[in-house]
Amino acid sequence: MNFPPSAVQLQLMWTRLISVVEEQAQTLMRTAFSTIVRDAGDLSAALFDPAGQMLAEAVTGTPGHVNSMAAGVQHFLDRFPSATMAPGDHYITNDPWLTAGHLHDITVISPVFYRSRLVALAGCCCHQLDIGGLGQGPDGRSIFEEGLQIPLMKLASGGVLNEDLFAILRANVRTPLQVEGDVLSYLTANENAAVRLSAMLAEFGLEDLDSIGRHIITSSRRATRDAIVALPRGTWRAELSIDGADRPITLRAALSVDRDGLRLDYAGTDPVVPQGINVVLNYCRAYTMFALKCLISPDVPNNSGSLEPFVVTAPAGCILNAQRPAPVAARHVVGQMLPDLVFECMAQMLPGRVPAQGSSCLWSVQLRGPGFETVFFNSGGTGARPGQDGLSATAFPSGVRAMPVEVVEAGAPVIIWRKELRPDSGGAGRYRGGHGQIVEVGLADGGAFEVLAMYERVRMPARGRDGGADGGVGVVRLASGAMLRAKGRQDIPPGDRLVLELPGGGGLGFAAQREDGAIEEEIRNGLVVPKD
Amino acid sequence: MTGARIGADIGGTFTDVVLESGAERYAAKILTTYDAPERALLAGVRQLLGQAGIGPGDVELFIHGTTLATNALIERRGARTGFVTTAGFRDVLEMGTESRFDQYDIGMQKPPPLVPRHLRFTVPERLAADGSVKIPLDLASLAKVAEQLRVAEVASVAIGFMHSYQNPRHEEQAAEFLAACLTGVPISLSSQVSPEMREYERFSTTVANAYVQPVMADYLRRLDQALAAGGFCCPLYLMLSSGGITTVDIAIRFPVRLVESGPAGGAIFAAQIGRRMAADQILAFDMGGTTAKICFIDDGKPHTSHSFEVARTHRFRKGSGLPLRIPVVEMVEIGAGGGSIAAVDRVGRLAVGPRSAGSEPGPACYGRGGTEPTVTDADLVLGKIEPLGFAGGQFPLDRGQAEVALAGLGRQETAAAWALAVCEIVDEMMASAARVHGVEQGLAVERRTMVAFGGAAPLHAARLALKLGIARVVVPPAAGVGSAVGFLRAPIAYEISQSHYVRLEFDDLAKVNALLDRITAAARAVVGRGAPDAVLEERRLAFARYCGQGHELAIELPARDLCAGDQAMLRTIFETAYQTQYGRILPGLPIEILTWRVRVAAPGGGAIETPAAVNPRRIEATEFRPVHDTKSDRLLPHAVFDRASLRPGDRFTGPAVIVEAATSTLVTPEFEVSIDAFGSIVMERAA
């Protein structure tokens, strides 16, 4: 018996599917070992139909993963056709070109069986603290130097773990306990999603997700297309220069809207570079679609239907469509700048409705010292928004949270001596850009350590818009004064500390039009220092 | 016969007072008096003493709960507060988690901190994660900060230093120093208010405590004195958000623990109704004048939690409020009450709440100067409320004013059509909140019994139950003042949590005994002051996880000293809990414990109700009145019953309205009503 569900039931089931993936993500966070997953939420969780179409995705995650996983599942199915899948099977890879763009992100896909039939695939993807090799940073000159590659393979068969893989994994990473624990937490999360999904099918008296899947995909596609149709037609071009590794990189984009839909093409963008900041196409698409969705269809839930109308292309060999074996470990420093470039195009299409540029690239402090490896996240300021100031020290476009300082210090022998707002770093304007922050860190015993630097906007500031001033550029230095490079592994000498001054966001509109009293309030709060 | 007992709940709109004496219960519902909240409370108490024919000296127990602390946080009406923290961390309160609670909304706004930057001060001092001193407290800098605090005329001070949960010494030193410079200014320490790891949550909780402290302390002292002056000789107890009660002096030190005390009383009330009906899965639905609260109760006990978010700015969205690490009854609260204001937004969509008309001016129909349409105005226009019988007939409602206000929403619809839309939206909001909360808790909503209470809940319960697929709704006696009744059933209880890191395999468990003894003694002292002769129940919990994980599971410890051989037992308890929660264990991985908690409780107050004989009979109404039915979208004649005249065993079929002094129950056509042995209205629908 499989009666077509009513409209109300479809609505309820859709809401429920989103709850299932939210719970999957929560389970992942609660059982994970690395602070990146458990405290920062750098993860994603989603459900797919047996053909690999994404039906629901947790809004908890970070955009770089999520949209990439939607593309990645297809590769699993090509390698392991659904007819060969059995209960208790789980599949794994960290192939950057097939999934989320660097080796640190491991994806696990698990088939969900209901009454002996394959009804769905549950997938999740998280950032690992370590994956061997040189570690996360731009220092590798090819993928082979960046760590352990796990090709598409079985993580478990019929419930029996692939112990060979676990042995290889443990032998190749600096933090075997956490990495193994995290991989097991993926299984727990996917199994949890399978249980919830089966309960939903039983409750609604359904045999499979076909009808609800069709409903989700078609109505999301329609809602997105309706939003695109409402946009002005034409082509808008923009370019964005960023610091790059040892020389600036220019990214170029053309946004076209016509009768057939929306297309964003990165032709003319600079080629790949020798350092590991190159971006695979999956990841480029993920952040591009995120930016488009923020301004065009923020309310439409994420799934294959809502992503499909956004066509994103980049020529092979440019830095946004790197080919094997290019190094990609720190791809976020370029990928997270893409929303700023997309917004430059959109600002011409929709004047007055688009934020100024922000600090955008997450400043992850990846540290290594005697017997430890740790990371904590920090964010600069976002660009000023139409009608309001930018957000200070807030991640955008990344969706992660900062780890508590006390948690970082309990887990590694470091002391974070300072972590507070950086006055005067937000670009002035009618609406001010968000302020960056200042971070100062050293070892508890004052010893030497290494930083794997991967920071952006140290030379090129976040530009203001419509008369707003640029945000302050970032600074990477020693507490004793000497400047450090913004990218690459460097030593912090004994007795010294690493100091990061994070960039601010750009301002929007002319500062002369700022609301009366606002500047006095900022001066009183010490966030703007009066110049005489 | 024992002496009389009084429960009093001050809400955003109404102050509810309940007096139980012997087998009799008396209740009063009076508009909250914001300028001096004790005025309405005392008026209610006097009224009930008169009705019961007893004097203040006959009262043996007085339990009070209030939303004053919550409202001070939501409306930002607390004291001018200064915050003193470790050098380098001035902006922890402002930076929070450095994240956005809505991924795709580029216009989202974060809640501003309770203490603005110019009132946040830093001093050099630093502890390491193990509590050892890296930099001693700099008293010269502290002296300068003290002067700045004095010049800034702060009325309250919070101190939060890094890692103070491991070692409170610096905070205590700073507090002593500041107390000497700032006479009469209360000081809250993070190592006392919330001694747990994670600086943002700990500082946020401590600052919230300091922010509401002067307001709450003034109020509680005034009330305590007024009661003493009025001839009461029993102690005054305060309801806590955890569902326990405590003494006035503890409430004054830790007022943040009073946030959500009214709803906690409601949860206890609903739990008691559930136990009485042998219903093991309850959805408690409490709708008052300002907000609606939904809480799940399984096996007679409300779910509890140790973290909570107050004053969510963004449509009650998770992450948009201020985090508090305090023991609370787990519930979801949304800005949907009788006084919630309806408005049409810029996009042309009708939205209800979270702004409330409160008691002053109140909904338009109160005729006290309110002009914006509220849920109560909509209920009145639809015929659900009898204009002359509202809140016991203290004041007549003005239907004309309600219609004018609703019609003001736009010319495209009539006042009646707007009223219908307002009610549907508010019911849908509550249904959605209940579903999401169920997911977050991993609990099913359907198949639960709904217990509806609070002034507005019985009017909306049937419709909400239909939306949630719930087949049975119970409106107990005294539903209109349910929270205040719940206070009288609450145990005198207190719990204390303390972070202290232990590796289960390696560390000597006996070292933990001193910590457990210390917090047990502190909790016992608090409870013992209120229940000197009672046999106290003690629960000890540890929060454990596999080494390296970020979230802990609660495991129950024996209520005795730990000894060297307990490791294996604790591992088994932990792995059993882990297996239940997550479906698999991780054999061989070491286990760590981060936080220890002790809860001490005296037995709660018993219920006064005894079951009456049930004589089944169908009854017919003699009076009807037209009420707009939502589902059919037309006026249907509804039978009108006076609740006081209904007897156990009476049955009838909806649609109907059951009128009582503190509320009215709307029965939609889908439901069959029966009155049970305790006088509860039980609405049932074929599943």
Boltz contact constraints between the chains, C-beta under 6 A:
constraints:
  - contact:
      token1: [A, 19]
      token2: [B, 439]
      max_distance: 6.0
  - contact:
      token1: [A, 30]
      token2: [B, 551]
      max_distance: 6.0
  - contact:
      token1: [A, 31]
      token2: [B, 582]
      max_distance: 6.0
  - contact:
      token1: [A, 33]
      token2: [B, 548]
      max_distance: 6.0
  - contact:
      token1: [A, 33]
      token2: [B, 549]
      max_distance: 6.0
  - contact:
      token1: [A, 38]
      token2: [B, 550]
      max_distance: 6.0
  - contact:
      token1: [A, 39]
      token2: [B, 550]
      max_distance: 6.0
  - contact:
      token1: [A, 59]
      token2: [B, 103]
      max_distance: 6.0
  - contact:
      token1: [A, 178]
      token2: [B, 548]
      max_distance: 6.0
  - contact:
      token1: [A, 188]
      token2: [B, 582]
      max_distance: 6.0
  - contact:
      token1: [A, 188]
      token2: [B, 584]
      max_distance: 6.0
  - contact:
      token1: [A, 191]
      token2: [B, 583]
      max_distance: 6.0
  - contact:
      token1: [A, 294]
      token2: [B, 104]
      max_distance: 6.0
  - contact:
      token1: [A, 294]
      token2: [B, 106]
      max_distance: 6.0
  - contact:
      token1: [A, 298]
      token2: [B, 104]
      max_distance: 6.0
  - contact:
      token1: [A, 355]
      token2: [B, 106]
      max_distance: 6.0
  - contact:
      token1: [A, 379]
      token2: [B, 98]
      max_distance: 6.0
  - contact:
      token1: [A, 385]
      token2: [B, 106]
      max_distance: 6.0
  - contact:
      token1: [A, 385]
      token2: [B, 107]
      max_distance: 6.0
  - contact:
      token1: [A, 393]
      token2: [B, 95]
      max_distance: 6.0
  - contact:
      token1: [A, 393]
      token2: [B, 98]
      max_distance: 6.0
  - contact:
      token1: [A, 394]
      token2: [B, 98]
      max_distance: 6.0
  - contact:
      token1: [A, 395]
      token2: [B, 98]
      max_distance: 6.0
  - contact:
      token1: [A, 395]
      token2: [B, 99]
      max_distance: 6.0
  - contact:
      token1: [A, 399]
      token2: [B, 103]
      max_distance: 6.0
  - contact:
      token1: [A, 401]
      token2: [B, 97]
      max_distance: 6.0
  - contact:
      token1: [A, 401]
      token2: [B, 99]
      max_distance: 6.0
  - contact:
      token1: [A, 402]
      token2: [B, 97]
      max_distance: 6.0
  - contact:
      token1: [A, 402]
      token2: [B, 98]
      max_distance: 6.0
  - contact:
      token1: [A, 404]
      token2: [B, 198]
      max_distance: 6.0
  - contact:
      token1: [A, 404]
      token2: [B, 199]
      max_distance: 6.0
  - contact:
      token1: [A, 405]
      token2: [B, 199]
      max_distance: 6.0
  - contact:
      token1: [A, 406]
      token2: [B, 163]
      max_distance: 6.0
  - contact:
      token1: [A, 406]
      token2: [B, 197]
      max_distance: 6.0
  - contact:
      token1: [A, 406]
      token2: [B, 199]
      max_distance: 6.0
  - contact:
      token1: [A, 409]
      token2: [B, 129]
      max_distance: 6.0
  - contact:
      token1: [A, 410]
      token2: [B, 129]
      max_distance: 6.0
  - contact:
      token1: [A, 417]
      token2: [B, 88]
      max_distance: 6.0
  - contact:
      token1: [A, 418]
      token2: [B, 88]
      max_distance: 6.0
  - contact:
      token1: [A, 420]
      token2: [B, 90]
      max_distance: 6.0
  - contact:
      token1: [A, 420]
      token2: [B, 91]
      max_distance: 6.0
  - contact:
      token1: [A, 421]
      token2: [B, 91]
      max_distance: 6.0
  - contact:
      token1: [A, 444]
      token2: [B, 128]
      max_distance: 6.0
  - contact:
      token1: [A, 524]
      token2: [B, 118]
      max_distance: 6.0
  - contact:
      token1: [A, 525]
      token2: [B, 117]
      max_distance: 6.0
  - contact:
      token1: [A, 525]
      token2: [B, 118]
      max_distance: 6.0
